[in-house]
Amino acid sequence: MRTGRPKAALILTEDERQRLDSLAHRSRSAPHMARRARIILACAEGRDSKVVARRLHVTPATVCKWRGRFVRDRLDGLSDEPRPGAPRTITDDQVEQVIIR
């Protein structure tokens, strides 16, 4: 008999699977996004979180975090959340102008 909370089903649409494959294997992807995509793809194959964590060299908590965010928010859940605190008062263009000067 299994113990613990039951996991929500992780079923990918064909479009989501293609986008995750692209993120996971594209050389220009940010490393953290590629890792998150690989985590989701491995979980979608029906593997246990501990097995996925061992295979991808991350902690089980990391797998649970990104799996949960994906189930809740789908592909939008894989991006970083906005930073806490006051919103930025200068734009990237203004920063670039200062660096150019």
C-alpha positions as CSV (number, residue, x, y, z in Angstrom):
1,M,0.0,0.0,0.0
2,R,1.3,3.4,-1.0
3,T,1.8,6.1,1.6
4,G,1.8,9.9,1.1
5,R,-0.3,12.3,-0.9
6,P,-1.4,11.2,-4.3
7,K,0.1,13.1,-7.2
8,A,-2.0,15.0,-9.8
9,A,-1.8,13.4,-13.2
10,L,0.8,15.0,-15.6
11,I,-0.5,14.5,-19.1
12,L,1.1,16.5,-21.9
13,T,-0.6,17.7,-25.1
14,E,1.4,17.2,-28.3
15,D,2.1,20.9,-28.5
16,E,3.4,21.0,-24.9
17,R,5.6,18.0,-25.6
18,Q,7.1,19.6,-28.7
19,R,7.8,22.9,-26.9
20,L,9.4,21.0,-23.9
21,D,11.5,18.9,-26.3
22,S,12.7,22.1,-28.0
23,L,13.5,23.7,-24.7
24,A,15.3,20.7,-23.4
25,H,17.5,20.1,-26.4
26,R,18.1,23.5,-27.9
27,S,21.6,24.8,-27.3
28,R,20.4,28.4,-26.9
29,S,18.0,27.6,-24.1
30,A,19.0,28.9,-20.7
31,P,20.4,26.0,-18.7
32,H,17.7,26.3,-15.9
33,M,14.9,26.2,-18.5
34,A,16.4,23.2,-20.2
35,R,16.6,21.4,-16.8
36,R,13.0,22.2,-16.0
37,A,11.8,20.9,-19.4
38,R,13.8,17.7,-18.9
39,I,12.2,17.2,-15.4
40,I,8.7,17.6,-16.8
41,L,9.4,15.3,-19.8
42,A,10.7,12.6,-17.4
43,C,7.7,13.0,-15.1
44,A,5.3,12.8,-18.0
45,E,6.8,9.3,-18.8
46,G,5.4,8.2,-15.5
47,R,8.6,8.0,-13.6
48,D,8.7,8.4,-9.8
49,S,10.0,11.8,-8.6
50,K,13.0,10.1,-6.8
51,V,14.0,8.3,-10.0
52,V,13.8,11.5,-12.0
53,A,15.8,13.4,-9.4
54,R,18.5,10.7,-9.4
55,R,18.7,10.6,-13.2
56,L,18.9,14.3,-13.7
57,H,21.2,15.0,-10.7
58,V,18.7,17.3,-8.9
59,T,17.0,16.9,-5.5
60,P,13.6,15.3,-5.2
61,A,12.3,18.7,-3.8
62,T,13.3,20.3,-7.1
63,V,11.4,17.7,-9.1
64,C,8.3,18.2,-6.9
65,K,8.5,22.0,-7.2
66,W,8.7,22.1,-11.0
67,R,6.2,19.3,-11.5
68,G,3.7,21.0,-9.2
69,R,4.2,24.4,-11.0
70,F,3.7,22.7,-14.4
71,V,0.5,20.9,-13.3
72,R,-0.8,24.2,-11.9
73,D,0.3,26.7,-14.6
74,R,1.4,24.5,-17.5
75,L,4.2,26.0,-19.6
76,D,3.9,29.4,-17.9
77,G,4.8,27.8,-14.6
78,L,8.4,27.0,-15.8
79,S,9.5,30.6,-16.0
80,D,10.8,32.3,-12.9
81,E,8.4,34.2,-10.7
82,P,8.8,38.0,-10.5
83,R,11.2,39.2,-7.9
84,P,9.8,40.5,-4.6
85,G,10.0,44.1,-3.6
86,A,9.3,47.4,-5.4
87,P,9.1,47.3,-9.2
88,R,12.0,48.5,-11.2
89,T,12.2,52.2,-11.8
90,I,14.6,52.1,-14.8
91,T,14.3,50.2,-18.0
92,D,16.8,47.9,-19.7
93,D,17.3,50.5,-22.4
94,Q,18.3,53.1,-19.8
95,V,20.8,50.6,-18.3
96,E,22.2,49.9,-21.7
97,Q,22.7,53.6,-22.4
98,V,24.7,54.0,-19.1
99,I,26.9,51.0,-20.0
100,I,27.5,52.4,-23.5
101,R,28.6,55.8,-22.1
